[in-house]
C-alpha cells in the first residue's frame, strides 16, 4: 500500500475508533513524538493505549471525528494536517509520518488549539487575523 494511502487510512480508522485496524497500520516498534508536550510514544501497544484511552483526561479518545484537511506524500514521507472538534475546543495537528512496507514506523506530530498562543501586540501593525478554516481560501 502506498504511504499516502496508509496514513489517510490510519486517520479514517482512528476516527472510527477501530483500534485493531489502526494497529494493523502501525509497526510494532513505531515511535511517535509529540514535541509540544515533550513526549515520545514507543511501540504500537503504547500508541494504541494512548489513542484508545477513554478516561476523563483523554478527550480526543471519544467519538470525535477526524477531518483530514491536507495530505501530501514524497516517497515514504507523508505530511497531514487534521482537525478534531471536541466540545468547545478545536484541536489541530500537523503530522510528519514515515511509512515503510505498508506500516507507520515513525511520526512527529504538532498538536495545538487555534488561538491557544495569542499573537503579541507588537505584530498588530504587520499582520491580519487568520480567518477560521471554514471561511479561509484554500491554500
N, C-alpha and C positions, 0 to 999 in steps of 0.2 A: 504494500500500500504506500502511496506517495506521502511524504512528510506533511504536506499541507492537509491532505485528507485525514491523516492520523490525528492531527491537532484539532481540526474542526469537528471530527467525530468525538474526540475527547471532551470538548466543550458541550456538545449535544448530550453526551452520556452523563456528564456532571450535572447539567441542567435537569435531566430526567432522574437523577439520583439512582442511576443504575450502576452501583458500585462494583459489581463483578465485571461488568463491561468496561468500566473505567480501568480496573486493574489489568484487564487484558491488553490495554494500550500503553501500559507503563512498565518499564523494565524493573525487574526485581531489585536492582541496585541503583535505581534512578536517584538523582539528587536535585532537589528543588530549593532554590534560595529566594528568600524574601528580604532584600536589603533594607527596606523601610523599617521593618520591625527587628532587623538583625537576627534572623532565624534561618536555619538550614534544616530541611527535612530530608533525611537519608533513608532511602528504601521505600519500595512500593507499599509495604504494610503500614509504615508511619504516615505516608501521604494519604492513604485511604482512611486511616483513623482520623486525621485532621479534617479531611473533606467531609466525612460522614458523621462527625460528632454532632449530635442534636441537642447538646446541653445549652443552657441559657447563655453561656459565654461564646457560643459559636453561631452567630446569627446567619451566616452565609450557608449553613448546612440545612436550612429549612427548605421549603418548596419554591424558593426564589428562582425564576428562570434566568438563564444567562443569555444575553444578547451579544453575539459577535458583531462588532462594528467594522473591523478590518482584519484581514488575514493575508499575509504576504509570505512567500517562501523563496528561498535561494538554496538549492541543494538540500542538505539535511537540516538547515536552519529555517525556523518559522517564527514570525512575529505576529502576535494577535493583540488587538485592543478589544476589551469586552466591557460590558456594563451589567451590573446587577442592582436592581432596586430592592430595597428592604425597608419596610415600614416607612420611616421619614428620611432615610438615607439612601444615597445612590453610591454604590461602590464602582470604581473603575480600575481596570488593571491593564497594563501593557506587559506582555509576557514574551520572553525570548526563549524559544524551545529548541532543543536538539533532538532529532529523531534518527534512530538507526535500526535497520531491519524491522521496520513497522512498529517500533515502540519508542516512547519518550524515554530518553536516557538522562536528560537534564533540562532544567529551566531556571530562569531568573525572572521573578515577577515583581512588578512595582505596583502595589495596591494603594489607593487613596480614595478620598471622597472629594468631589469638586467643591472648591471654596474652603476646604479644610485649612489651607495655608493662605490667609488673607494677603493680598497684594500690599506692599509698603506704599505709604503715601507719596514718597519722593518720586515714584514712577508715574504718578497720575497724569502728568503732562505729556507723557510719551506713549501711553497705552490706551486701549479702549476695552471695555468689558467684553469678555468672551460670551457669546450667545449660548444659551442652553442648546444641547445637542439637537433637539427636535427642530430648532429654529436656524441652526447653522447651515451654511452652504457646504456641500460635500468637498472634502479635501482632495 
